[in-house]
């Protein structure tokens, strides 16, 4: 269970530095808000009839960048074994959101609770062992071009222990077989098609024996046929192993094919979420209708 | 006429070539040990790097830039006391290796930094997402991925150092540069001058071809 609670991400904060502690601490106790603009935000929020909890959330962050957040008060619960889609236009913040789940980016404020454990402030070896439970696949595959397919799949073992045992290697070969690429073990990524490279990336993700796989636009660089192969593979793996999939995409087609639940992200906010069928049948948010193609494109 | 020339000068030219090769390869090798470490640290400590440390990055950047600002002939002379203390002499092949290393290491640092910056960010991020520590990312992902580019950089460095050794000839370092200056420049022996130039051209071609071949062999992109 991944529980994302009131997550904010500031545009101004440099990515990946892991040095966002001052901003986060300030966000939590509200002193940053007070120091920037003092009372008006609290007053405005209270006047709008917000609950005390909402007031504190608004007061925490609202003045920091005049409402310009990459992520703005994101609250999501992703159940174990779910295939959870996060959909939005380019720039909606969906990549940023998924990258906060394995802390490739640090949120400005808010909490990420995984299986009851707050992972938001993890660092050092605790962060690294957490990351081994949360695998990730990327739009551009992220394979090491100078390593063979097999060595790429073995990389998580290198990451974990600095070495690859014969047992690891055998397991990696099984995983390559699972994704249908056993015969490509000694090829290099440049010798494979995009779809094949993504299958290698999936095998690498599985080598960690992860509880969650984050898929950041995993099929956006692929043709429809490869997209289907990858989506089927991900769905089957989810059904076989119960691994949770978090699928970032801008394509409704992808969500429709593989996700159970979906959240629609627009300008850093979750504007709609729920089971895929109900969101698709009765889209409430404008962003969802646009993504579904239910607006006049020539308007 | 050619045989006469060879009879008189071949020993000198062979010795000069060997001296040049020793100076070039020994100082480049040492410079790469130091420069690669510097380049990796420079790459890691930038603001959005794997281990941001802006102050360290700025200080190192300054040191590297200072090392690269000094004209080699000035560096060579300025370092003479330190060189003498370190290797016992400030002339000859041995005496020129320390200043060559000092001049080359900052150059190498920037070359390696550049090669590392070319590595696909996705691949590095994927390694990070696998839970690899920074040293492991450096040794198992960054450096292997950058290797072909680093090898091409080695060719550039070797050829730059070859140029430096000719300058070092001016202070009695030996090698082809020394011969060109002593025989060709001071004594107007044009044949010797031409012979050294031909040898230097051949060396440059060989270095470039060999490094290009190795880079292609190790590059699987």
Boltz contact constraints between the chains, C-beta under 6 A:
constraints:
  - contact:
      token1: [A, 14]
      token2: [B, 47]
      max_distance: 6.0
  - contact:
      token1: [A, 14]
      token2: [B, 48]
      max_distance: 6.0
  - contact:
      token1: [A, 15]
      token2: [B, 48]
      max_distance: 6.0
  - contact:
      token1: [A, 16]
      token2: [B, 48]
      max_distance: 6.0
  - contact:
      token1: [A, 17]
      token2: [B, 52]
      max_distance: 6.0
  - contact:
      token1: [A, 102]
      token2: [B, 129]
      max_distance: 6.0
  - contact:
      token1: [A, 128]
      token2: [B, 131]
      max_distance: 6.0
  - contact:
      token1: [A, 131]
      token2: [B, 129]
      max_distance: 6.0
  - contact:
      token1: [A, 131]
      token2: [B, 131]
      max_distance: 6.0
  - contact:
      token1: [A, 132]
      token2: [B, 131]
      max_distance: 6.0
  - contact:
      token1: [A, 136]
      token2: [B, 129]
      max_distance: 6.0
  - contact:
      token1: [A, 138]
      token2: [B, 122]
      max_distance: 6.0
  - contact:
      token1: [A, 140]
      token2: [B, 122]
      max_distance: 6.0
  - contact:
      token1: [A, 142]
      token2: [B, 122]
      max_distance: 6.0
  - contact:
      token1: [A, 142]
      token2: [B, 123]
      max_distance: 6.0
  - contact:
      token1: [A, 142]
      token2: [B, 126]
      max_distance: 6.0
  - contact:
      token1: [A, 144]
      token2: [B, 123]
      max_distance: 6.0
  - contact:
      token1: [A, 144]
      token2: [B, 141]
      max_distance: 6.0
  - contact:
      token1: [A, 144]
      token2: [B, 145]
      max_distance: 6.0
  - contact:
      token1: [A, 145]
      token2: [B, 221]
      max_distance: 6.0
  - contact:
      token1: [A, 146]
      token2: [B, 144]
      max_distance: 6.0
  - contact:
      token1: [A, 146]
      token2: [B, 145]
      max_distance: 6.0
  - contact:
      token1: [A, 146]
      token2: [B, 220]
      max_distance: 6.0
  - contact:
      token1: [A, 155]
      token2: [B, 130]
      max_distance: 6.0
  - contact:
      token1: [A, 156]
      token2: [B, 130]
      max_distance: 6.0
  - contact:
      token1: [A, 158]
      token2: [B, 140]
      max_distance: 6.0
  - contact:
      token1: [A, 159]
      token2: [B, 130]
      max_distance: 6.0
  - contact:
      token1: [A, 159]
      token2: [B, 131]
      max_distance: 6.0
  - contact:
      token1: [A, 159]
      token2: [B, 132]
      max_distance: 6.0
  - contact:
      token1: [A, 188]
      token2: [B, 220]
      max_distance: 6.0
  - contact:
      token1: [A, 190]
      token2: [B, 221]
      max_distance: 6.0
